[in-house]
């Protein structure tokens, strides 16, 4: 079975500071990996994904994430936080083959951006 | 440009009442999903439908039933609501099985359900 661990349920950064949200996965084979963002009272929307190829993937709104197989990690970063980045962020994994296209989500990290 | 539409947006039920949450997508996607979101627990899959005519249990199916009415619509029914079913419910859809881009799930705005 695969699982996702997001370290830190709440992260607070100053505007302009680096954003680092951590995600580690557990899977017998490297899975497909996703980051989703949820703004207040809205559904989730995709930030970025890793399937194959380049391990550093860029997403929307200046976010990027690096797949590190040796560390079983897929941490999300953004060089300079903006107030509009305040939201909840979810890491998710999907088995490469089989599994009915199901995603397994982490428990989420609430990002707060302060002036 | 509707994407995934969920109705209702809010609902309050009394214990034992029944209701159906509706979901429709206009992206011609094959697969559809129902999740519940609870504080500190992320999203948990209730049921999913890999394609029209099929449904399967997810992680937390007890107390729920689903119907894949057609390719567009996937409904979630609570036959006898319980306070433990107070949650935010999300419907999602994705194109199909297969690699990469086709695995992206698109989410509705959610239904906020309170069971008293």
Interface residues (C-beta under 8 A of the other chain):
Chain A: X9 X32 X34 X36 X41 X42 X43 X44 X45 X46 X49 X51 X52 X90 X94 X96 X100 X101 X102 X103 X105 X106 X107 X108
Chain B: X4 X31 X33 X40 X41 X42 X43 X44 X45 X48 X50 X56 X58 X90 X92 X94 X96 X97 X99 X100 X101 X103 X104 X105 X106 X107 X108 X109 X110
